[in-house]
Amino acid sequence: MAVRVIDVRERVMEKNDEIARAVRLRREEAGLPALNLVSSPGAGKTALLERTLDALRDEIEIAIVTGDCQTQNDADRLAAHTSHLVQAVVTGGACHLDARQVERALNDIAIDDTDLLIIENVGNLVCPASWDIGEDAKVVLLSVTEGEDKPEKYPKIFRESDYAVITKMDLLPYVPFSVAKAVGFMRDANPFIRVFYTSATSGEGMEEWLEFLRDTARRGSSITKVARR
Amino acid sequence: MHEMSVAIEVCRMAEERLAAQQLGQLVSVGLDVGDQAGLEPDNLSFCLEALLAQPPFNGAKPVIARVAGDVLRVSYLEVDDGRPGD
């Protein structure tokens, strides 16, 4: 038998990245910016979005895509806070969203009538860091009820994110969480990361976050990436 | 954590090449996996073995090389084209 070796040398993510580039191009043509919200499960992505949708309801047309392993609970929760279609991607166990799922979701969004696309990724600090889904920027959430050393333990997702939100700030008096240490660890991973401090319960810090979203929607796609490295 | 997703994509890439170039039977697939790629090599190997046991692969072996950085790529396909060797 004749056994031979065929050189491949192709990145496993090439196909995904190709679709991600197509998603980005389509959005840029329509001027639609997209943020990819990532965090561990329970950090408060959905709660932040509920409050965000309520606050910006009359100002910005926001489309939401949610990803979860099972159930469309998050999409159902968010649908109560917007007149727009909230799309649920049930990954069937997969630990992240990929570009193909976002491409499909984009087909159902009235892209020209939307000012901002927010994608709520599957709760996971590991895998979503490895998948480009055609977003403009990742926003990583870290709640004060988690360890402040999360950015030290999971540096990749903080390195990949241009923005961070420290959530559940209203609980700070009750938990041993040092905001300074957490931010220090974040900056070790990404010195240029911009940090917001919010509580979806008390409303603390929401105005700065909302102003960032207004600004993002105004600028359209290709929002200025934070210069880094 | 997403080793199975990666293994499925590796098999898709191999199958696509085998079919397009009529390469014959896959014997092994070589992968470069970086130490920052977010993948556990034993786990990836396990997933690949399970998938490669199925048609059209029929028991091809994964060969994982550990490299530095966040590299994740298929480096080569070893195939048997069924012709008599020389």
Interface residues (C-beta under 8 A of the other chain):
Chain A: M1 A2 V3 R4 V5 I6 D7 V8 R9 E10 R11 V12 M13 K15 N16 A94 C95 H96 D98 N124 V126 C127 A129 S130 K156
Chain B: M1 H2 S5 V6 E9 V10 R12 M13 R17 Q21 L23 V27 G30 L31 Q36 A37 G38 D70 L72 R73 V74 S75 Y76 L77 E78 V79 D80 D81 G82 R83 P84 G85 D86
